[in-house]
């Protein structure tokens, strides 16, 4: 993605209007999966830009196509679609590069065929999905990946990825955690909870799909899902949801594994050498200096489920670069950007203290001897500032301490690309 970004920002025409690319869709949500069979990876990226005076809707894709035509690298890899230019890395993956235009205060993708601006809010979808994923402690992303893989592995039904993703996320709620504290306890429980609820929902719609709203635009995401495909999906998905419930309730381990493998294939549940190596590397990258509230500050943790708090990271404005909340960007941001983290939506009665934990990972940080796990007491501003320096998955976590006890925590992931 960086190479494409450099191509656009340095172009003699497009470079005036473009400063960065932002992942969207499954790439931005973190739900992209390894394709089954001979299919290749499909990643989507947005090209945020303001409306260009004198350009009409069809110009954006066309001029983007011409940019890649001026590149010796991409000239033979490009193709035009209605709303994007595709860069095809033969045999590996392709990237759909989508102009994302702000005009009159709203955001649009552009249709080259109809010469129309089409209202779109993929960043709002990403922010909404990130919030749902937080509720499930990060397990929503994993459940979506599994159900996308099940769809591709079984090949018994079709459902667009964005429709499946939205349908599952719509069934995530704080209420479910109150009714059943184990609803999102782990990946298996989350998979069961969401499969069961979605199956129960579609049981009320035997012939045509229920409305599944895009949280950004309100558009029905089933509008391109034909009725006969939906009916097949309904039958098969209901059957698979039942099998997932059986696997979760099965007390005999070998029988449970048999059910899982019938769903996901004979290799499901095996621990590969590479997976073991990854776990060993992750453990090795834990810095000896990492600090913990209970051990290093003598502050015990007793989380109160009635308390709500949210940590949100914001990209600090910089000339030419898009700012705003990290959740709208799928928590992704480039290197050398300043970030501010704030406490939002707290229902915890004052007084309380805030402790900030900054944790980073990755080979770049390790090579720079800068793996971190430090904790800092807030100065009363309810805000923390950091700068992105190393590629990798990191986080900043706010820990709320009341009467000497940590009663709530909220983590903002930071994925530096």
C-alpha positions, 0 to 999 in steps of 0.5 A: 500500500505504501508503494501505491501511496508514494506513486499517487502523492508524487504524481504531477497531476494527482499528487496535488490532491492526495496525501495518503491512502486509508484501508477500507472493507475487510482490509480496514476491518481486519476481517480479510482472510486467506482465499480458498482455492485459487482465488487471490487476496482482495484489498480495498483502499480509499483515496481521500480527496476534496472535490477538484474544481472542473472535474465531473464524477467520471473523471476521478477513476479515469484520472486515477487510471492515467496516474498508474499509466504514467508509472513504469511499475503499475502501467501493465498492472492496472484496470478500470472498474466502475468505481475504482482502479484495480492493481493486479499483482498476478497470482498473489493479490489485487488492490482496488483503489477507490477515489473517496471524494468530499463535496458539500460536506458529504462523502462519495465514491464516483461511478465512471459508467454513470458519471454520478457521485454515489453517497458513501460512508465506509469510514463510518462503517469502519468506526461502527464495526470497531466499536462492536469489536470492542464489545466482544473483546476483539472476538467479532473480527475472528468470528467474521473471519471464520464464517467467511471461511466457512462460506468459501470452504463449503461453497453451499451458499453465497452472501457478500462479505460486507453483508455478512459482516454487517449482519453479524455486527448488528447482533453484538450488544452490551445487553447480551453481555449482561444477560450472558456474561460468557457471550463473548468470552472467547472466539467459540462463544462469540461465534456461537452467540452471533450465529445463533442470534442471526439464525433466529433472526432470519427464521422470521424471513423465509422467502426474502432477506431482512433489511441489513443496514449500512450504519453509514448511509442507511442503505440496505446491504441486501439489495443485490442479494437475489431471493433464491440465493438468500433462501439457500443461505438461510437453510444452510446457515441455520444448519451450520449454526446448529452444528456450531451450538452442538460443538460448543455444548459437546462435553466429549473433546474428540466429538467436539473436534469432529463437529468442528472439522466437519464444518471447517475441514480436517486441519481445523484445530491442529497446531502448526509449527509456524503457529507455535513459532509465532507464539514463541516470538510473541512471548519473546517480544514481551519487554522485561520492563513491562509494568502492571497495576497490581504488581508495580503499583499495588492496585488490584483489578476488580472490574465493575461490569456496570461501569462504561468508559471508552478510550478513543485515539485521534490523529492530530491534524497535519497539513495535507493529511487527514485527521480524525478518530482512529476507529474511522480508519480501522485503527490504522495510521502511518508512521511519524503521526501524532496521536491524542487519546481521550476518555469518552463516554464514561459513566463512572462517578468521580473522583477517580484516577486514570492510568495510561498503559502504552504497549507496542510490539513488532520487529521494528520496535525490537530492533530499536530496543524500544519495546514498551509496556510503561504505565503513567498516571494521568495529570488530570487532563484525561488525555495522553499524547503519543507519536507513531514510530514503529510499524506493528500492532500497538495499543494505548489503554486507559485504566480507571482507578477508584478508591484504590481499585481498577474498576474499568479499562478501555483499550484503543488499538493502534495499527501502524502501517 
